Amino acid sequence: MEIKRKIYDKILEWKQSCNGSRALLIEGARRIGKSTVAEEIGRNEYKSYVLIDFNRASKKILECFDDLTNLDVFYQNIALEYNKRLYPRESLIIFDEIQKFPKARQAIKYLVADGRYDFIETGSLISIKENVKHITLPSEERKIKMYPVDFEEFMIYMNESVLLEYIEECYEKKQPLDQKMHAKAMRLFKEYMLVGGMPQAIVAYAKNGRSFEAADVEKRDILNLYRDDIKKAAKRYNSKVSALFENIPAYLSTHEKRVVLKEIEERASFDRYDEPLFWLDDSMICNLCYKCNDPNVGFALNKNNSAVKCYMGDTGLLVSLAFNENELMEEQLYKQIMNDRLSLNEGMLYENAIAQMIAAMGRKLYFYTRYSEEKHRNDIEIDFLLSNESKTNFRVFPVEVKSSKNYSATSLGRFKELFGKKIAMQYIVHPKNLAIEGDIVKLPPYMLWMMLK
C-alpha cells in the first residue's frame, strides 16, 4: 500500500473489537483503494488471507454458495481453489466487489455464525436497491465508508509530514503560519485539489515528476468506469443519472451552484429525479448538499429536497470532468489555477474540495440562502452549515468558502442577525493565512480538516 490510509486503523479496531462476531463491509466509490487496504490488513494482521474477486471468480467458487450446509467442504473448496491454507481465528477471507454476487453477501449470516474466520466485504454501489432487492441483508455486518485520499494522507505521501505537523501546531495555537510556509501549504493544497484523492492518480502524479497530465490519464479512466456503472446499475433511470452526472460542472459553474433540472428536461421535477439523485449520492460518486430552510431547529428536519447542489465525490475527478482533454494535456489550465488566474472555475473547485472534506468526516451537507423580494436576488448565501450535533444545546457553525483574497462577509453578518442565538463560531475558508476576528475564524483550506475533527 503506497499511500498510508487512515481507514487501516479503523479496520484494525474492528478486528480487535468484534472477535469474529461480525463481518466488515467497506463501502465506497470505484477505485478509491478498498481492495488494497483490505489486502494490506490480510497481509499484515493475519496468518493467511484469501481474496475472492467476484469480477473474476470461477464457476466452482460461485457454486459453493449454492449449498452452505457443509461449511467444511465450503472452506476446503476455497483453500484448494486459491492455494491458501486457512487457520481458524487466524485467517481473513475478503469478498471483493461483492455487489457483483449478492448471494455471497447473504451467506455472511451463516459464515459469521460459524465463527472460524473473519470476513471483509468490499464493494461499490452496494446499497443501491437493484443490488440487494432479492437477498436478505445480514445483520451480522458492520459497515464502514471509505473516501478518497484526504489532504493529510496526500501530504504524508508527498513527504510533507514536517510541514503537516507545523500546520497542526499553528492551528492548535491559533496562530498563522510563517508566510513562506503558508505559500507552500497553499501550493500543496492546490496540487491536491487538482490531482484529487484517487490513489492511482496521486501515484501517477508523484512518480512522473508531479505531472498533472499523468494524473489526468488515470482520472479519465475512472470517469469512464463511472459511466459504465451508471449504464449497468442505474437501469430504469440511467439516462437521468447520466444527464445529472455530466452536468455537474455546469451546475457548479453557476453562481448558485444548484441543480437546475430544466437544463436536462423541459418539464422535469424533483419528484421524478429523487431516485437518480439518490443513486449518485448513495454510490458515493457525488455528495449532495440540500438547502436547510430553518437552521434554528435542526438541519435534517428542515431539508428542502427541491433545492440541492451536487458536488463530485472527488475534486480531481471534477477537474477532468469539467475540462476537455486537450485543455488539460497542454497543462495550461493547471498553470492558470496554480497561479490564481482562473477565478470562476477555481471557486467551483474550492467549494467542491470543502464539500469533499466535510462529507469525508461523515457529515451530511447543508447550505442556506434567503431570497430578497426587494432586491430580486439572494441577500444571504451560506455555502455550508455545520453543527455540534447536540440535541440539548444545538449550535450552528456557518461556513463560507472564498477562492479570492478579496471578499466581503456580508452574508455571514445577515445570517448572524437572523440566527445569532444559535451560532457558536463562524468560519470563512479563504486562500489567506489564519486570522481570528471576534467570532469569525478565517481559515486557509489546508487547516479545515483539523477544525472538522
C-alpha positions in Angstrom: 0.0 0.0 0.0 1.9 3.0 -1.2 -0.4 5.6 0.4 -1.0 5.2 4.1 -4.7 5.3 4.7 -6.4 6.3 8.0 -9.1 3.7 7.4 -6.5 1.0 8.1 -6.6 1.8 11.8 -10.4 1.8 11.9 -10.4 -1.7 10.3 -7.8 -2.8 12.9 -10.2 -1.5 15.7 -13.0 -3.7 14.1 -10.7 -6.7 14.1 -9.8 -6.3 17.8 -13.3 -5.5 19.0 -15.6 -7.8 17.0 -13.7 -11.1 17.8 -15.3 -12.9 14.9 -18.9 -11.9 15.7 -19.3 -9.7 12.6 -18.2 -9.1 9.0 -17.0 -5.7 7.9 -18.4 -4.1 4.8 -16.2 -1.4 3.3 -18.4 0.8 1.1 -17.0 3.4 -1.3 -16.9 4.6 -4.9 -14.8 2.8 -7.5 -11.0 3.0 -7.4 -10.5 4.6 -4.0 -8.4 1.7 -2.7 -10.9 -0.6 -0.8 -9.4 -3.8 -2.1 -5.9 -2.5 -1.5 -6.4 -1.7 2.2 -8.3 -5.0 2.8 -5.4 -7.0 1.3 -3.0 -5.0 3.4 -4.9 -5.9 6.5 -4.9 -9.5 5.5 -1.2 -9.5 4.8 -0.1 -7.7 8.0 -2.7 -8.7 10.6 -3.5 -12.4 9.8 -1.6 -15.6 9.4 -3.2 -16.0 5.9 -5.9 -14.4 3.8 -7.8 -15.2 0.6 -9.3 -12.5 -1.7 -12.2 -13.7 -3.8 -12.8 -11.2 -6.6 -16.4 -11.7 -7.8 -15.5 -10.0 -11.1 -13.3 -13.0 -11.9 -14.3 -15.8 -9.5 -14.5 -19.2 -11.1 -17.8 -21.1 -11.6 -16.7 -23.6 -9.0 -16.3 -20.8 -6.4 -19.7 -19.3 -7.3 -21.4 -22.7 -7.0 -20.0 -23.1 -3.4 -22.6 -20.5 -2.3 -25.5 -22.7 -3.5 -25.1 -25.0 -0.5 -23.8 -23.9 2.8 -25.0 -26.9 4.8 -21.5 -28.3 5.0 -19.0 -25.4 5.7 -16.1 -27.8 6.0 -16.5 -28.5 2.2 -17.1 -24.9 1.5 -13.8 -23.7 3.1 -11.9 -26.7 1.6 -13.0 -25.6 -1.9 -11.8 -22.0 -1.2 -8.5 -23.2 0.2 -7.9 -25.5 -2.8 -9.0 -23.0 -5.4 -6.7 -20.2 -4.2 -4.0 -22.5 -2.9 -4.1 -20.9 0.6 -4.1 -22.6 3.9 -6.8 -21.3 6.2 -6.2 -21.2 10.0 -9.2 -21.0 12.4 -9.4 -17.5 14.0 -6.1 -16.5 12.2 -7.3 -16.2 8.6 -9.2 -13.5 6.7 -11.5 -14.0 3.8 -12.1 -11.0 1.6 -15.2 -10.9 -0.6 -14.1 -8.3 -3.2 -16.7 -6.4 -5.5 -19.4 -8.2 -3.6 -22.1 -6.2 -5.4 -21.4 -8.5 -8.4 -22.6 -11.5 -6.5 -25.2 -10.7 -3.8 -25.6 -14.4 -2.8 -22.2 -14.1 -1.2 -23.3 -11.2 0.9 -26.4 -13.1 2.0 -24.1 -16.0 3.0 -22.3 -13.8 5.6 -25.0 -14.6 8.2 -24.1 -18.2 8.2 -20.3 -17.8 7.8 -20.1 -15.4 10.7 -22.2 -17.7 12.9 -19.7 -20.5 12.1 -17.0 -18.3 13.7 -14.0 -19.8 12.1 -12.7 -16.8 10.1 -13.0 -13.1 9.8 -14.7 -11.6 6.7 -14.2 -8.3 5.0 -16.5 -7.3 2.1 -15.6 -4.6 -0.3 -17.9 -3.1 -3.0 -19.1 -0.2 -5.0 -22.8 0.9 -5.2 -23.6 -1.8 -2.6 -26.7 -0.3 -1.0 -28.4 0.6 -4.3 -31.8 -1.1 -4.4 -31.1 -3.1 -7.5 -28.2 -4.9 -5.8 -30.0 -6.1 -2.7 -33.7 -6.5 -3.5 -33.5 -10.2 -4.0 -31.4 -11.1 -0.9 -31.7 -10.9 2.9 -29.3 -8.4 4.2 -27.1 -9.8 7.0 -27.5 -8.1 10.4 -24.0 -9.5 11.3 -22.4 -6.9 9.0 -20.8 -3.8 10.3 -20.4 -1.0 7.7 -17.7 1.5 7.2 -17.4 4.1 4.5 -14.2 4.7 2.6 -13.5 8.1 0.9 -10.8 9.3 -1.5 -7.4 10.1 -0.1 -7.7 13.3 2.1 -5.3 16.2 2.3 -3.5 14.9 5.3 -2.9 11.5 3.7 -1.7 13.3 0.5 0.8 15.4 2.4 2.3 12.4 4.1 2.6 10.6 0.8 4.3 13.6 -0.7 6.9 13.6 2.1 5.5 16.7 3.7 5.0 15.4 7.3 7.1 18.1 8.9 5.0 20.8 7.3 1.9 19.0 8.3 3.0 18.9 11.9 3.8 22.6 11.7 0.3 23.3 10.4 -1.3 21.3 13.2 0.8 23.2 15.8 -0.2 26.6 14.4 -3.9 25.6 14.4 -3.7 24.4 18.0 -2.1 27.7 19.0 -4.5 29.7 16.7 -1.6 31.5 15.0 -0.8 32.0 11.3 1.9 30.1 9.6 5.2 31.8 8.6 4.3 33.4 5.2 6.6 31.3 3.2 5.3 28.2 4.8 1.7 29.4 4.2 2.5 29.9 0.5 4.0 26.4 0.3 1.0 24.9 2.1 -1.4 26.6 -0.3 0.5 25.4 -3.3 0.3 21.8 -2.0 -3.4 22.2 -1.3 -3.9 23.4 -4.9 -1.9 20.4 -6.1 -4.1 18.1 -4.1 -7.3 19.8 -5.3 -6.3 19.4 -9.0 -4.9 15.9 -8.7 -7.6 14.7 -6.4 -7.8 11.8 -4.0 -7.9 8.8 -6.2 -4.9 6.7 -5.3 -3.9 5.8 -8.9 -3.9 9.5 -9.9 -1.8 10.5 -6.9 0.8 7.8 -7.5 0.9 8.7 -11.3 1.4 12.3 -10.4 4.2 11.7 -7.9 6.0 9.1 -10.0 6.0 11.2 -13.1 7.6 14.3 -11.7 4.4 16.0 -10.5 2.8 15.6 -13.9 -0.8 16.7 -14.0 -1.1 15.1 -17.4 -0.2 11.6 -16.0 -2.8 12.1 -13.2 -5.4 13.1 -15.7 -5.0 9.9 -17.8 -5.8 7.9 -14.6 -8.8 10.1 -13.7 -10.3 9.8 -17.2 -10.2 6.1 -16.9 -12.0 6.3 -13.6 -14.7 8.6 -15.0 -15.3 6.1 -17.8 -15.7 3.3 -15.2 -18.3 5.5 -13.5 -20.1 6.0 -16.8 -20.2 2.2 -17.3 -21.5 1.8 -13.7 -24.3 4.2 -14.5 -25.3 2.4 -17.7 -25.3 -1.0 -16.0 -26.5 -0.3 -12.5 -28.9 2.6 -12.7 -31.2 0.6 -15.0 -34.7 2.3 -15.1 -33.3 5.8 -14.8 -29.8 5.6 -16.2 -30.4 8.3 -18.7 -31.4 10.7 -15.9 -28.4 9.7 -13.7 -26.1 10.1 -16.7 -27.5 13.6 -17.5 -27.1 14.7 -13.9 -23.6 13.4 -13.8 -22.4 15.0 -17.0 -24.0 18.3 -16.0 -22.3 18.6 -12.6 -19.5 21.0 -13.8 -22.2 23.2 -15.5 -24.2 23.4 -12.3 -21.2 24.2 -10.1 -20.0 26.9 -12.6 -23.1 29.0 -11.9 -23.4 31.5 -9.1 -25.9 29.5 -7.0 -24.4 26.1 -8.0 -27.7 24.3 -7.6 -29.0 21.5 -9.8 -31.3 23.0 -12.4 -33.4 20.2 -13.9 -34.8 22.2 -16.8 -31.3 22.2 -18.4 -31.8 18.4 -18.7 -35.5 18.1 -19.4 -38.0 20.9 -20.0 -40.7 19.7 -17.6 -38.5 17.9 -15.2 -39.5 17.9 -11.5 -37.6 16.9 -8.4 -40.1 14.2 -7.5 -39.1 12.5 -10.8 -35.4 12.9 -10.1 -35.2 11.9 -6.5 -34.1 8.3 -7.2 -31.4 9.4 -9.8 -30.1 11.9 -7.3 -30.2 9.3 -4.5 -28.3 6.9 -6.8 -25.4 9.3 -7.3 -25.2 10.1 -3.6 -25.5 6.5 -2.4 -22.9 5.3 -4.9 -20.5 7.9 -3.4 -19.7 9.2 -6.8 -21.2 12.5 -5.7 -22.0 14.4 -2.5 -25.5 16.0 -2.3 -25.9 19.3 -0.4 -29.5 20.3 0.5 -30.9 23.6 1.5 -32.0 23.9 5.1 -35.0 26.2 5.4 -34.6 26.9 9.1 -31.2 26.2 10.8 -32.8 27.2 14.2 -34.3 23.8 14.7 -32.0 21.3 13.0 -30.8 20.7 9.5 -32.4 17.4 8.6 -35.9 18.4 9.9 -35.9 21.4 7.6 -34.3 19.9 4.5 -35.6 21.3 1.2 -35.5 18.4 -1.3 -36.1 20.7 -4.3 -33.0 22.9 -3.6 -29.9 20.8 -3.9 -26.3 21.1 -5.0 -24.4 18.1 -6.5 -20.7 18.0 -5.8 -18.3 15.4 -7.2 -17.1 13.0 -4.6 -13.5 13.8 -5.7 -12.4 17.2 -6.8 -9.7 15.9 -9.0 -12.3 14.0 -11.0 -14.3 17.2 -11.2 -11.4 18.9 -12.9 -11.1 16.1 -15.5 -14.9 16.1 -16.0 -15.1 19.9 -16.3 -12.4 20.4 -18.9 -11.7 18.7 -22.2 -8.6 16.5 -22.6 -6.8 18.9 -24.9 -7.0 21.8 -22.4 -5.6 19.6 -19.6 -2.9 17.8 -21.7 -1.4 21.2 -22.5 -1.3 21.8 -18.8 -2.1 25.5 -19.4 -5.3 25.3 -17.3 -3.4 23.7 -14.4 -0.9 26.5 -14.6 -3.7 29.1 -14.6 -5.2 27.6 -11.5 -1.9 27.2 -9.7 -1.2 30.9 -10.4 -4.7 32.1 -9.3 -5.7 33.2 -12.8 -8.9 31.2 -13.3 -11.2 32.8 -10.8 -14.7 31.3 -11.7 -13.6 27.7 -12.1 -11.2 28.0 -9.2 -14.2 29.0 -7.0 -16.1 25.9 -8.1 -13.1 23.7 -7.3 -12.5 25.2 -3.9 -16.2 24.7 -2.9 -16.2 21.1 -4.1 -13.0 20.4 -2.2 -14.6 21.7 1.0 -17.7 19.7 0.4 -15.5 16.6 0.0 -13.7 17.3 3.3 -17.0 17.7 5.2 -18.5 14.6 3.7 -15.4 12.5 4.5 -15.9 13.3 8.2 -19.3 11.5 7.9 -21.3 14.7 8.0 -24.3 15.5 5.8 -24.1 18.6 3.6 -26.5 21.5 4.0 -26.5 25.1 2.8 -28.7 28.2 3.5 -30.0 31.0 1.3 -32.6 33.7 1.7 -34.3 35.4 -1.2 -34.9 39.1 -1.0 -38.1 40.2 -2.8 -36.9 43.8 -2.6 -33.5 43.1 -4.3 -34.8 40.3 -6.5 -31.9 38.1 -5.6 -30.5 36.2 -2.6 -29.2 38.5 0.1 -27.9 35.7 2.3 -25.8 32.8 0.9 -24.1 30.4 3.3 -22.2 27.7 1.5 -22.2 25.1 4.3 -23.9 24.6 7.6 -22.2 22.6 10.4 -23.4 21.9 13.9 -22.2 20.5 17.2 -24.9 17.7 16.7 -26.2 18.3 20.2 -29.9 17.6 20.9 -29.9 19.7 24.1 -27.7 22.6 23.2 -27.8 22.8 19.4 -25.3 25.2 17.9 -24.7 26.2 14.3 -21.3 26.9 12.5 -21.9 28.7 9.2 -19.1 28.2 6.7 -18.4 30.4 3.7 -15.9 29.5 1.0 -13.9 32.2 -0.7 -11.4 31.4 -3.6 -10.4 35.1 -3.9 -8.3 37.0 -1.4 -10.7 40.0 -1.7 -14.2 39.3 -0.4 -16.9 40.6 1.9 -18.6 38.8 4.8 -22.0 40.4 4.3 -23.9 37.1 4.2 -22.4 36.0 7.5 -23.4 39.2 9.1 -27.0 38.9 8.0 -27.1 35.2 8.9 -26.0 36.2 12.4 -28.7 38.8 12.7 -31.3 36.0 11.9 -29.9 33.1 13.9 -27.4 34.7 16.4 -28.6 32.8 19.4 -27.8 29.5 17.8 -24.5 30.4 16.3 -21.3 29.3 18.1 -18.5 30.3 15.7 -18.5 31.5 12.1 -15.9 30.3 9.6 -14.5 31.7 6.3 -12.3 29.3 4.3 -10.0 31.5 2.2 -6.6 31.5 0.5 -5.1 33.8 3.0 -3.4 32.9 6.3 -5.2 32.1 9.5 -6.9 35.1 11.2 -9.4 35.4 14.0 -11.7 38.4 14.2 -14.2 38.2 17.0 -16.4 35.1 16.5 -15.2 34.7 12.8 -12.4 32.3 12.2 -10.7 32.8 8.8 -9.1 29.5 7.9 -6.9 28.6 4.9 -8.3 25.4 3.3 -5.3 23.3 4.4 -6.4 23.8 8.0 -10.1 22.9 7.6 -9.7 19.2 8.3 -8.4 19.9 11.7 -11.4 22.1 12.6 -13.7 19.3 11.3 -12.1 16.7 13.7 
